[in-house]
């Protein structure tokens, strides 16, 4: 390392720190050593391109060469990582462009962000012995992503102790990664990506004043460019101690670092842990299970992405396009172009199901990435089976849903969205056959949920789906929120899920759940509706919107008395009266609509339906005749049954009474 210990000196009774020395950076080793190391790595099983990239990073390849045949082992859950270590040139290491620590800073296309950073969350996959691979759009895109990652990483974290004085103390850990490009004519390149220690490496490269393009495509590619870089750094070290600047000292101290390179993995059981999973587990040991972890949004974003990839690999997500839609990497328009249902409540419902169902194939796919890194308070040891529960999975899905708001909503609003949505969803989502997302319209879901209610099964599959979709909409529009404990007698301590449950237990509540979904799909705020489910205007004619106060005080008041369930006869009568009322209301609306249609007239006062509506008027006439025929049948049957007068409360003349009694 570039520093030696300094104990200080005593001058006139005071301890004074001596200047901390810096050490010159070693020159590039003889090329024969590189060739020998490259050959040994190829014999180990690596590709020629990966072996070549690895051979050039070391300041002393001869010290690494014996390790290739007998690598060190680093224990992770369920496997051993194979590692070689030594001193490397920092400028030939690239911080992880996919650094999970920054996951909570990534904006997604679904949110409509303009100027969002050019970042992808697509992680690298195992490509061979000790080698990973990833695909990006172009070399320029990779450089732009690495630039954003380095700057974001540095802004979020500062190494302790400061590397200006100490250099990079803890050895970063990395792996060879080959990058392929979509751009025509751009051949694959292999880099040494730091997978643990990206913060230290990013700060070190900043002190060295090298940018992403130099780290990726210039310094690793040729001895001349690298030697020029080394000569510049050594020119600082060769200055008199009184003339070297503090920034120059920092550059010399950061120019080299101890480093651990992963060159393979040996799972306890063959086929259970691949290189990609092993590296994630190694990183998780230092971050996800520590006292100072990444932020929850960063952790959930990263793990959620891994679960989505596992679901795609297991074919429970049927296409790459749908995976991109669920991940927030497609706009609604792009989803439609790919024949994917593009309503946002569809996306939310699909994600909730993916992260809550116990359906075996889906649960097994989603479970594996979580079990690999989470430990429920203790580390996994490779022997103990992790029980991944709803509480471990649901936050990942909620964070994935929240991607649609990244970059648009404030951090407090995003935090409130996550918390409220999680507490507004049903608790029984993981129960067998609880529900499954369908392509039914909101009206069809309403009708099915209403039937469940009438059968005494409120919260069945249709009701649960209606609940999940409406909860997402209401939370997004801030129309429902958490309990209040701070307003005395007016406090309402019920969590949002309790309110949603009560809405499922009344027809009026179901109408509002349906209306919320329909309004959101139309780009509207969810509106209040009347008993028949029609939007109810205020006295001034304006829309009245659903809000938390309306839900808690009007639709589902906390102090309402629980009604005993109706017996079969009473339930049948209630159902009859409800549909009778709905039919009468629909007739009134039809009469109004026909009056309005007939009122559309030209400049001569002639109704347009009388001029242009021959086909439409005929169709309407036929439909009305059919309905009239049905009503006639009902009336005749009622007369035969002798119940007409009792049903409608009238004393209609049936042709047998005294005419003198009629006026």
C-alpha positions as CSV (number, residue, x, y, z in Angstrom):
1,X,0.0,0.0,0.0
2,X,1.1,3.6,-0.6
3,X,1.3,4.5,3.1
4,X,3.6,3.6,6.0
5,X,2.5,4.0,9.7
6,X,3.4,7.3,11.4
7,X,3.7,7.5,15.1
8,X,4.5,11.2,15.2
9,X,7.3,13.0,17.2
10,X,7.5,15.1,20.3
11,X,8.8,18.7,20.0
12,X,8.9,20.9,23.0
13,X,6.5,18.7,24.9
14,X,3.9,18.7,22.0
15,X,3.2,15.8,19.8
16,X,3.5,16.8,16.2
17,X,2.4,14.7,13.2
18,X,5.2,14.0,10.8
19,X,4.5,14.3,7.1
20,X,2.9,11.1,5.8
21,X,5.1,9.6,3.1
22,X,3.9,8.5,-0.3
23,X,5.4,5.7,-2.4
24,X,6.0,5.7,-6.1
25,X,3.7,3.6,-8.2
26,X,5.3,0.5,-9.7
27,X,5.9,0.6,-13.4
28,X,4.2,-1.8,-15.8
29,X,5.7,-5.3,-15.3
30,X,7.4,-7.2,-18.1
31,X,5.0,-8.4,-20.7
32,X,6.3,-12.0,-20.3
33,X,4.7,-12.1,-16.8
34,X,1.4,-11.0,-18.3
35,X,1.6,-13.7,-20.9
36,X,2.4,-16.4,-18.3
37,X,-0.5,-15.3,-16.1
38,X,-2.8,-15.1,-19.1
39,X,-1.9,-18.7,-20.1
40,X,-2.5,-19.9,-16.5
41,X,-5.9,-18.3,-16.4
42,X,-6.9,-19.9,-19.7
43,X,-5.8,-23.3,-18.4
44,X,-8.0,-22.6,-15.3
45,X,-10.9,-22.5,-17.8
46,X,-11.3,-18.8,-18.6
47,X,-11.8,-17.3,-22.0
48,X,-8.8,-15.7,-23.7
49,X,-10.4,-12.3,-23.6
50,X,-11.2,-12.5,-19.8
51,X,-7.7,-13.9,-19.1
52,X,-6.1,-11.1,-21.0
53,X,-8.0,-8.4,-19.2
54,X,-7.2,-9.9,-15.8
55,X,-3.5,-10.3,-16.5
56,X,-2.9,-6.6,-17.0
57,X,-4.3,-5.2,-13.7
58,X,-1.6,-6.5,-11.3
59,X,1.5,-4.6,-10.3
60,X,3.2,-8.0,-9.6
61,X,1.7,-10.8,-11.8
62,X,4.4,-13.2,-10.5
63,X,2.8,-13.1,-7.0
64,X,-0.6,-13.9,-8.5
65,X,0.5,-16.7,-10.8
66,X,0.8,-19.5,-8.1
67,X,-2.7,-18.6,-6.8
68,X,-4.4,-19.5,-10.0
69,X,-3.6,-23.2,-9.4
70,X,-4.4,-23.0,-5.7
71,X,-6.9,-20.1,-5.2
72,X,-8.1,-18.8,-1.9
73,X,-11.6,-19.7,-0.7
74,X,-14.2,-17.2,0.6
75,X,-17.2,-18.8,2.3
76,X,-20.7,-17.7,1.2
77,X,-24.1,-19.3,1.9
78,X,-24.1,-22.6,0.1
79,X,-20.8,-22.3,-1.8
80,X,-17.1,-21.2,-1.8
81,X,-15.9,-18.4,-3.9
82,X,-12.4,-18.9,-5.5
83,X,-10.3,-15.8,-5.2
84,X,-6.8,-14.6,-6.1
85,X,-5.5,-11.4,-4.5
86,X,-2.7,-8.9,-4.9
87,X,-1.9,-5.3,-5.6
88,X,-3.4,-3.7,-8.7
89,X,-3.5,-0.4,-10.5
90,X,-6.7,1.4,-9.4
91,X,-7.1,3.0,-12.8
92,X,-7.6,-0.4,-14.4
93,X,-10.6,-1.2,-12.1
94,X,-14.1,0.0,-13.0
95,X,-16.7,0.5,-10.3
96,X,-19.8,-1.6,-10.8
97,X,-21.9,0.3,-13.4
98,X,-24.9,-1.5,-11.9
99,X,-24.0,-0.7,-8.3
100,X,-27.1,-1.7,-6.2
101,X,-26.4,1.0,-3.7
102,X,-27.7,3.5,-6.3
103,X,-30.9,1.6,-7.1
104,X,-33.1,4.1,-5.2
105,X,-31.7,6.9,-7.4
106,X,-32.7,5.3,-10.7
107,X,-35.6,6.8,-12.7
108,X,-37.7,4.7,-15.0
109,X,-39.2,5.3,-18.4
110,X,-42.7,4.5,-17.1
111,X,-42.5,7.6,-14.9
112,X,-42.0,9.8,-18.1
113,X,-38.8,11.3,-16.8
114,X,-37.1,13.6,-19.2
115,X,-33.3,13.5,-19.0
116,X,-33.3,10.5,-16.7
117,X,-29.8,9.0,-16.3
118,X,-28.9,6.4,-18.9
119,X,-29.0,3.5,-16.3
120,X,-30.1,0.0,-16.8
121,X,-30.7,-2.5,-13.9
122,X,-30.1,-5.5,-16.1
123,X,-27.4,-7.4,-14.1
124,X,-24.5,-9.4,-15.4
125,X,-25.0,-13.1,-15.8
126,X,-22.5,-16.0,-15.6
127,X,-20.7,-16.5,-18.9
128,X,-18.1,-19.1,-18.1
129,X,-15.4,-19.9,-15.5
130,X,-14.8,-16.8,-13.4
131,X,-16.4,-14.6,-16.0
132,X,-19.7,-12.6,-16.2
133,X,-21.4,-11.0,-19.2
134,X,-23.9,-8.2,-19.8
135,X,-25.3,-6.4,-22.8
136,X,-25.8,-2.7,-23.2
137,X,-26.7,-0.4,-26.1
138,X,-23.3,1.0,-27.0
139,X,-19.8,1.9,-25.6
140,X,-21.0,5.5,-25.2
141,X,-24.0,4.2,-23.2
142,X,-21.7,2.2,-20.9
143,X,-19.4,5.1,-20.4
144,X,-22.4,7.4,-19.6
145,X,-23.8,4.9,-17.1
146,X,-20.4,4.4,-15.4
147,X,-20.0,8.2,-15.2
148,X,-23.4,8.6,-13.5
149,X,-22.7,5.6,-11.2
150,X,-19.3,7.0,-10.1
151,X,-20.7,10.5,-9.4
152,X,-23.8,9.1,-7.6
153,X,-21.8,6.7,-5.5
154,X,-19.4,9.4,-4.4
155,X,-22.2,11.8,-3.6
156,X,-24.0,9.3,-1.4
157,X,-21.0,7.9,0.5
158,X,-17.7,9.0,1.9
159,X,-15.1,6.4,2.9
160,X,-14.0,6.3,6.6
161,X,-11.2,6.9,7.2
162,X,-10.8,9.5,4.4
163,X,-8.8,8.0,1.5
164,X,-7.0,11.3,1.0
165,X,-4.8,10.4,3.9
166,X,-5.0,6.7,3.9
167,X,-5.5,5.5,0.4
168,X,-7.9,2.6,-0.4
169,X,-7.6,0.5,2.8
170,X,-10.1,-2.3,2.4
171,X,-9.4,-4.4,-0.7
172,X,-12.2,-4.1,-3.3
173,X,-13.6,-7.3,-4.7
174,X,-14.3,-7.8,-8.4
175,X,-14.8,-10.1,-11.4
176,X,-14.0,-10.1,-15.1
177,X,-17.1,-9.0,-17.1
178,X,-17.5,-9.1,-20.8
179,X,-19.8,-6.4,-22.3
180,X,-21.5,-6.9,-25.6
181,X,-23.0,-4.0,-27.5
182,X,-26.2,-3.6,-29.6
183,X,-24.5,-0.9,-31.7
184,X,-23.3,-2.1,-35.1
185,X,-19.6,-2.6,-35.4
186,X,-18.8,-2.4,-31.7
187,X,-17.0,-5.5,-30.6
188,X,-17.3,-6.9,-27.0
189,X,-14.9,-5.6,-24.4
190,X,-13.9,-7.2,-21.1
191,X,-13.4,-5.1,-17.9
192,X,-12.7,-5.8,-14.3
193,X,-15.8,-4.6,-12.5
194,X,-15.6,-4.0,-8.8
195,X,-18.6,-5.7,-7.2
196,X,-17.8,-4.8,-3.6
197,X,-15.9,-1.6,-2.8
198,X,-17.4,0.6,-5.6
199,X,-17.5,3.5,-3.2
200,X,-13.8,3.3,-2.4
201,X,-12.9,2.8,-6.0
202,X,-15.0,5.7,-7.2
203,X,-13.4,8.0,-4.7
204,X,-10.0,6.7,-5.7
205,X,-10.5,7.3,-9.4
206,X,-11.8,10.8,-8.6
207,X,-8.5,11.5,-6.8
208,X,-6.6,10.1,-9.8
209,X,-8.6,12.4,-12.1
210,X,-9.5,9.7,-14.6
211,X,-12.9,9.5,-16.1
212,X,-15.1,6.6,-17.1
213,X,-14.0,6.5,-20.7
214,X,-10.3,6.3,-19.7
215,X,-11.0,3.6,-17.2
216,X,-13.1,1.5,-19.7
217,X,-11.4,2.0,-23.0
218,X,-8.1,3.8,-22.8
219,X,-5.9,2.8,-19.8
220,X,-6.7,-1.0,-19.9
221,X,-6.1,-1.2,-23.6
222,X,-2.4,-0.2,-24.0
223,X,0.8,-0.1,-22.1
224,X,1.7,3.3,-23.4
225,X,-1.4,5.1,-22.1
226,X,-1.0,3.3,-18.7
227,X,2.7,4.1,-18.4
228,X,1.9,7.8,-19.1
229,X,-0.7,7.7,-16.3
230,X,1.9,6.1,-14.0
231,X,4.6,8.6,-14.9
232,X,2.2,11.5,-14.1
233,X,1.4,10.1,-10.7
234,X,5.1,9.4,-9.9
235,X,6.0,12.9,-10.9
236,X,4.0,14.0,-7.9
237,X,5.8,11.6,-5.6
238,X,9.2,12.8,-6.9
239,X,8.5,16.4,-5.9
240,X,10.2,17.8,-2.7
241,X,8.0,17.1,0.3
242,X,7.3,20.8,0.8
243,X,6.1,21.3,-2.8
244,X,3.7,18.4,-3.3
245,X,0.1,19.4,-3.0
246,X,-2.4,17.6,-0.8
247,X,-4.4,16.5,-3.9
248,X,-1.3,15.1,-5.5
249,X,-0.5,13.1,-2.3
250,X,-4.0,11.7,-2.4
251,X,-3.6,10.7,-6.1
252,X,-0.3,8.8,-5.3
253,X,-1.9,7.0,-2.3
254,X,-4.9,5.9,-4.4
255,X,-3.0,4.9,-7.5
256,X,-2.7,1.2,-6.3
257,X,-4.8,-0.9,-4.0
258,X,-5.0,-4.4,-2.7
259,X,-7.7,-6.3,-4.6
260,X,-9.5,-9.6,-4.6
261,X,-10.5,-11.1,-7.9
262,X,-13.1,-13.8,-8.1
263,X,-12.2,-16.5,-10.6
264,X,-14.8,-19.1,-9.8
265,X,-17.4,-20.7,-7.5
266,X,-17.7,-24.2,-6.0
267,X,-21.3,-24.8,-4.8
268,X,-21.9,-27.3,-1.9
269,X,-24.4,-29.0,-4.2
270,X,-23.6,-28.9,-7.9
271,X,-26.0,-26.7,-9.9
272,X,-27.4,-24.9,-6.9
273,X,-25.4,-21.6,-6.9
274,X,-23.9,-20.0,-10.0
275,X,-21.3,-17.3,-10.2
276,X,-23.8,-14.4,-10.4
277,X,-25.7,-15.6,-7.3
278,X,-22.5,-16.2,-5.4
279,X,-21.3,-12.7,-6.0
280,X,-24.6,-11.2,-4.9
281,X,-24.5,-13.3,-1.7
282,X,-20.9,-12.1,-1.1
283,X,-22.0,-8.5,-1.5
284,X,-25.1,-9.0,0.7
285,X,-22.9,-10.3,3.5
286,X,-21.3,-6.8,3.8
287,X,-24.4,-4.7,3.1
288,X,-27.9,-6.2,3.4
289,X,-27.2,-7.8,6.8
290,X,-25.2,-5.1,8.4
291,X,-26.1,-2.4,10.9
292,X,-25.7,0.3,8.2
293,X,-27.3,-1.3,5.1
294,X,-28.3,0.3,1.9
295,X,-31.5,2.3,2.0
296,X,-34.6,0.1,1.9
297,X,-35.6,1.5,-1.5
298,X,-32.2,0.6,-2.9
299,X,-32.3,-2.9,-1.3
300,X,-35.9,-3.6,-2.4
301,X,-35.2,-2.3,-6.0
302,X,-32.2,-4.5,-6.3
303,X,-33.8,-7.6,-4.9
304,X,-37.0,-7.0,-6.8
305,X,-35.1,-6.9,-10.0
306,X,-33.4,-10.2,-9.2
307,X,-36.8,-11.8,-8.4
308,X,-38.2,-10.5,-11.7
309,X,-35.3,-12.0,-13.6
310,X,-35.8,-15.3,-11.9
311,X,-39.5,-15.2,-12.7
312,X,-38.7,-14.5,-16.4
313,X,-36.2,-17.3,-16.4
314,X,-38.8,-19.7,-15.0
315,X,-41.3,-18.4,-17.7
316,X,-43.8,-17.3,-15.2
317,X,-43.4,-13.9,-16.8
318,X,-44.0,-14.8,-20.4
319,X,-41.9,-12.4,-22.4
320,X,-39.0,-10.0,-22.1
321,X,-41.4,-7.1,-23.1
322,X,-43.7,-7.9,-20.2
323,X,-40.7,-8.1,-17.8
324,X,-39.6,-4.7,-19.0
325,X,-43.2,-3.4,-18.5
326,X,-43.3,-4.7,-14.9
327,X,-39.9,-3.3,-14.3
328,X,-40.9,0.1,-15.4
329,X,-38.6,0.1,-18.4
330,X,-41.5,0.7,-20.9
331,X,-43.9,3.5,-21.2
332,X,-47.7,2.8,-21.5
333,X,-47.5,3.5,-25.2
334,X,-44.6,1.0,-25.6
335,X,-46.6,-1.6,-23.6
336,X,-49.5,-1.2,-26.0
337,X,-47.3,-1.7,-29.0
338,X,-46.2,-5.0,-27.5
339,X,-49.8,-6.1,-27.0
340,X,-49.6,-5.8,-23.2
341,X,-52.5,-4.5,-21.2
342,X,-51.2,-1.1,-20.4
343,X,-53.5,0.2,-17.6
344,X,-51.4,1.0,-14.6
345,X,-53.7,-0.9,-12.3
346,X,-53.1,-4.0,-14.5
347,X,-49.4,-3.6,-13.9
348,X,-49.8,-3.1,-10.2
349,X,-52.1,-6.1,-9.9
350,X,-49.7,-8.3,-11.8
351,X,-46.8,-7.3,-9.6
352,X,-48.7,-7.8,-6.4
353,X,-49.7,-11.3,-7.5
354,X,-46.1,-12.1,-8.5
355,X,-44.8,-11.1,-5.1
356,X,-47.5,-12.6,-2.9
357,X,-48.8,-15.8,-4.5
358,X,-48.0,-19.2,-3.1
359,X,-48.6,-20.8,-6.5
360,X,-45.6,-23.1,-6.5
361,X,-43.8,-22.3,-9.7
362,X,-44.0,-18.5,-9.2
363,X,-43.2,-18.7,-5.5
364,X,-40.1,-20.8,-6.0
365,X,-38.8,-18.5,-8.7
366,X,-39.3,-15.4,-6.6
367,X,-38.2,-16.9,-3.4
368,X,-34.7,-18.0,-4.5
369,X,-33.0,-14.5,-4.8
370,X,-34.5,-13.4,-1.5
371,X,-33.5,-16.5,0.4
372,X,-29.9,-16.0,-1.0
373,X,-29.4,-12.7,0.7
374,X,-31.9,-12.3,3.5
375,X,-31.4,-13.9,6.9
376,X,-34.3,-12.9,9.2
377,X,-31.9,-11.6,11.8
378,X,-29.1,-14.2,11.2
379,X,-26.9,-15.0,8.3
380,X,-27.7,-17.9,6.0
381,X,-25.2,-20.7,6.5
382,X,-26.0,-22.8,3.4
383,X,-27.5,-25.5,5.6
384,X,-30.7,-23.8,6.8
385,X,-33.7,-23.5,4.5
386,X,-35.0,-19.9,4.5
387,X,-38.7,-19.5,4.9
388,X,-39.5,-16.5,2.6
389,X,-42.8,-15.0,3.9
390,X,-45.2,-12.4,2.6
391,X,-43.5,-9.8,4.7
392,X,-40.2,-10.5,2.9
393,X,-41.7,-10.4,-0.6
394,X,-44.4,-7.7,-0.6
395,X,-42.1,-4.7,0.0
396,X,-40.1,-5.7,-3.2
397,X,-43.3,-5.6,-5.2
398,X,-44.5,-2.3,-3.7
399,X,-41.1,-0.8,-4.6
400,X,-41.4,-2.1,-8.1
401,X,-44.9,-0.5,-8.4
402,X,-43.4,2.8,-7.1
403,X,-41.0,3.0,-10.0
404,X,-43.8,4.7,-12.0
405,X,-43.4,7.7,-9.7
406,X,-39.6,7.8,-9.4
407,X,-38.4,11.3,-10.4
408,X,-41.9,12.7,-10.3
409,X,-43.0,12.4,-6.7
410,X,-41.0,13.8,-3.8
411,X,-39.2,11.5,-1.5
412,X,-41.8,12.0,1.3
413,X,-44.6,11.3,-1.1
414,X,-42.8,8.2,-2.4
415,X,-42.3,7.0,1.2
416,X,-46.0,7.6,2.0
417,X,-47.0,5.8,-1.2
418,X,-45.0,2.7,-0.2
419,X,-46.1,2.6,3.4
420,X,-49.8,3.2,2.6
421,X,-50.1,0.8,-0.3
422,X,-48.5,-2.0,1.7
423,X,-50.9,-1.4,4.6
424,X,-54.0,-1.1,2.2
425,X,-53.6,-4.5,0.5
426,X,-55.4,-7.6,1.8
427,X,-53.6,-9.8,4.3
428,X,-54.9,-13.0,2.7
429,X,-53.1,-12.6,-0.6
430,X,-50.9,-15.6,-0.1
431,X,-53.8,-18.0,0.7
432,X,-54.4,-20.7,-1.8
433,X,-56.8,-19.7,-4.5
434,X,-57.3,-16.3,-2.9
435,X,-57.3,-14.5,-6.3
436,X,-55.5,-14.1,-9.6
437,X,-55.3,-11.1,-11.9
438,X,-57.7,-11.3,-14.8
439,X,-58.5,-9.2,-17.8
440,X,-62.1,-8.5,-16.7
441,X,-63.3,-4.9,-17.0
442,X,-63.9,-3.0,-13.7
443,X,-67.6,-3.4,-14.3
444,X,-67.3,-7.1,-14.8
445,X,-65.2,-7.3,-11.6
446,X,-67.8,-5.3,-9.8
447,X,-70.6,-7.6,-10.9
448,X,-68.6,-10.7,-9.8
449,X,-67.7,-9.1,-6.5
450,X,-71.4,-8.1,-5.9
451,X,-72.4,-11.7,-6.5
452,X,-69.9,-12.8,-4.0
453,X,-71.3,-10.3,-1.5
454,X,-74.9,-11.5,-2.1
455,X,-73.7,-15.1,-1.5
456,X,-72.1,-14.1,1.8
457,X,-68.6,-14.5,0.3
458,X,-67.4,-10.8,0.4
459,X,-63.6,-10.8,-0.4
460,X,-63.7,-13.8,-2.7
461,X,-61.4,-13.9,-5.8
462,X,-63.3,-11.1,-7.7
463,X,-63.6,-8.9,-4.6
464,X,-59.9,-9.4,-3.8
465,X,-58.9,-8.4,-7.3
466,X,-61.1,-5.4,-7.1
467,X,-59.6,-4.5,-3.7
468,X,-56.0,-4.8,-5.0
469,X,-56.6,-2.7,-8.1
470,X,-58.6,0.0,-6.3
471,X,-56.2,0.1,-3.3
472,X,-53.4,1.0,-5.8
473,X,-55.5,3.7,-7.4
474,X,-56.7,5.2,-4.1
475,X,-53.2,5.3,-2.6
476,X,-51.8,6.8,-5.8
477,X,-54.3,9.6,-5.7
478,X,-53.8,10.1,-1.9
479,X,-57.5,9.2,-1.4
480,X,-56.8,6.9,1.4
481,X,-54.2,7.1,4.2
482,X,-53.1,5.6,7.4
483,X,-54.7,5.7,10.8
484,X,-54.9,8.8,13.0
485,X,-54.1,8.7,16.7
486,X,-53.7,12.4,17.5
487,X,-57.1,13.9,17.3
488,X,-58.8,12.6,20.4
489,X,-62.3,11.2,20.0
490,X,-62.0,11.9,16.3
491,X,-59.1,9.5,15.9
492,X,-59.5,6.6,13.6
493,X,-57.0,3.9,14.3
494,X,-58.1,1.5,11.6
495,X,-55.4,0.7,9.0
496,X,-56.3,1.3,5.4
497,X,-56.8,-2.5,4.8
498,X,-59.7,-2.4,7.3
499,X,-61.4,0.4,5.4
500,X,-60.9,-1.5,2.1
501,X,-62.4,-4.6,3.7
502,X,-65.5,-2.6,4.8
503,X,-66.0,-1.2,1.3
504,X,-66.2,-4.8,0.0
505,X,-69.1,-5.5,2.4
506,X,-71.6,-3.0,0.9
507,X,-72.8,-2.5,-2.6
508,X,-72.2,1.3,-2.4
509,X,-68.6,0.5,-1.4
510,X,-68.1,-1.8,-4.3
511,X,-69.5,0.9,-6.7
512,X,-66.7,3.2,-5.4
513,X,-64.0,0.7,-5.9
514,X,-65.1,0.1,-9.5
515,X,-65.4,3.8,-10.1
516,X,-61.9,4.5,-8.8
517,X,-60.4,2.1,-11.3
518,X,-62.5,3.4,-14.2
519,X,-61.7,7.0,-13.4
520,X,-57.9,6.3,-13.1
521,X,-57.9,4.6,-16.5
522,X,-59.6,7.7,-17.9
523,X,-57.0,10.0,-16.4
524,X,-59.4,11.3,-13.7
525,X,-59.3,11.5,-9.9
526,X,-61.6,8.9,-8.4
527,X,-65.1,10.4,-8.0
528,X,-67.9,9.8,-5.5
529,X,-70.9,7.9,-6.9
530,X,-74.6,7.5,-5.8
531,X,-76.3,4.4,-4.8
532,X,-76.7,3.3,-8.5
533,X,-73.0,3.8,-9.1
534,X,-73.3,7.1,-11.1
535,X,-70.9,10.0,-10.5
536,X,-72.6,12.2,-8.0
537,X,-72.1,16.0,-8.5
538,X,-72.2,18.6,-5.9
539,X,-75.0,21.1,-5.6
540,X,-73.0,23.4,-7.9
541,X,-72.7,20.6,-10.5
542,X,-69.0,19.9,-9.9
543,X,-67.5,16.4,-9.4
544,X,-67.0,15.3,-5.8
545,X,-63.8,13.3,-5.3
546,X,-63.1,10.4,-3.0
547,X,-60.8,11.3,-0.1
548,X,-59.7,9.8,3.2
549,X,-62.4,11.7,5.2
550,X,-65.2,10.5,2.9
551,X,-64.0,6.9,3.0
552,X,-63.7,6.9,6.8
553,X,-66.7,9.0,7.8
554,X,-69.3,8.3,5.1
555,X,-68.6,5.1,3.3
556,X,-67.1,3.1,6.2
557,X,-67.7,5.0,9.4
558,X,-65.9,3.6,12.4
559,X,-68.8,3.6,14.8
560,X,-71.4,2.0,12.5
561,X,-73.3,-0.9,13.9
562,X,-72.5,-4.3,12.5
563,X,-75.6,-5.6,10.8
564,X,-76.6,-9.2,11.2
565,X,-76.5,-11.1,7.8
566,X,-79.9,-11.4,6.1
567,X,-81.6,-14.7,6.0
568,X,-82.2,-16.3,2.6
569,X,-85.7,-14.8,2.1
570,X,-84.7,-11.3,3.2
571,X,-81.6,-11.4,1.0
572,X,-83.7,-12.5,-2.0
573,X,-86.1,-9.6,-1.4
574,X,-83.2,-7.1,-1.0
575,X,-81.7,-8.3,-4.3
576,X,-85.1,-8.0,-6.0
577,X,-85.7,-4.5,-4.8
578,X,-82.2,-3.4,-5.7
579,X,-82.5,-4.6,-9.3
580,X,-86.0,-3.2,-9.6
581,X,-84.6,0.2,-8.4
582,X,-81.7,0.0,-10.8
583,X,-84.1,-0.9,-13.7
584,X,-86.3,2.1,-12.9
585,X,-83.3,4.4,-12.7
586,X,-82.0,3.1,-16.0
587,X,-85.3,3.8,-17.7
588,X,-85.2,7.4,-16.4
589,X,-81.7,7.7,-17.7
590,X,-82.8,6.3,-21.1
591,X,-85.7,8.7,-21.3
592,X,-83.4,11.6,-20.6
593,X,-80.9,10.4,-23.1
594,X,-83.5,10.0,-25.8
595,X,-84.8,13.4,-25.1
596,X,-81.3,14.9,-25.4
597,X,-80.7,12.9,-28.6
598,X,-83.9,14.3,-30.1
599,X,-82.9,17.7,-29.1
600,X,-79.9,17.8,-31.3
601,X,-81.3,19.8,-34.3
602,X,-80.0,21.6,-37.3
603,X,-80.6,25.3,-38.2
604,X,-84.0,24.4,-39.5
605,X,-85.0,22.8,-36.2
606,X,-85.0,19.3,-37.6
607,X,-83.6,16.6,-35.3
608,X,-80.5,15.0,-36.7
609,X,-81.6,11.6,-35.6
610,X,-84.6,12.1,-38.0
611,X,-82.3,12.9,-40.9
612,X,-79.3,10.6,-40.4
613,X,-80.3,8.0,-37.9
614,X,-82.3,5.6,-39.9
615,X,-80.1,2.6,-39.0
616,X,-79.6,3.8,-35.4
617,X,-83.2,4.5,-34.8
618,X,-84.2,1.1,-36.2
619,X,-81.8,-0.6,-33.9
620,X,-83.0,1.4,-30.9
621,X,-86.6,0.6,-31.8
622,X,-85.9,-3.1,-32.1
623,X,-84.1,-3.1,-28.7
624,X,-87.0,-1.2,-27.1
625,X,-89.5,-3.7,-28.6
626,X,-87.6,-6.6,-27.1
627,X,-87.5,-4.9,-23.7
628,X,-91.2,-4.1,-24.1
629,X,-92.0,-7.7,-24.9
630,X,-90.1,-8.8,-21.8
631,X,-92.0,-6.3,-19.6
632,X,-95.3,-7.5,-21.2
633,X,-94.5,-11.1,-20.2
634,X,-93.7,-10.0,-16.7
635,X,-96.9,-8.1,-16.4
636,X,-99.1,-10.9,-17.7
637,X,-97.4,-13.4,-15.4
638,X,-97.9,-11.1,-12.5
639,X,-101.6,-10.7,-13.4
640,X,-102.0,-14.4,-13.6
641,X,-100.4,-14.8,-10.2
642,X,-102.8,-12.2,-8.7
643,X,-100.0,-10.1,-7.3
644,X,-99.9,-7.0,-9.5
645,X,-101.8,-4.8,-7.2
646,X,-99.7,-5.9,-4.2
647,X,-96.4,-5.4,-6.0
648,X,-96.9,-1.9,-7.4
649,X,-99.4,-0.5,-4.9
650,X,-101.9,0.6,-7.6
651,X,-105.5,-0.2,-8.4
652,X,-105.2,-0.4,-12.1
653,X,-108.4,-1.2,-13.9
654,X,-108.2,-4.7,-15.4
655,X,-111.4,-4.3,-17.4
656,X,-113.8,-6.0,-14.9
657,X,-114.5,-3.0,-12.6
658,X,-117.3,-0.4,-12.7
659,X,-116.5,2.4,-15.1
660,X,-118.2,4.9,-12.9
661,X,-115.5,4.5,-10.3
662,X,-113.0,5.9,-12.7
663,X,-112.8,9.6,-13.4
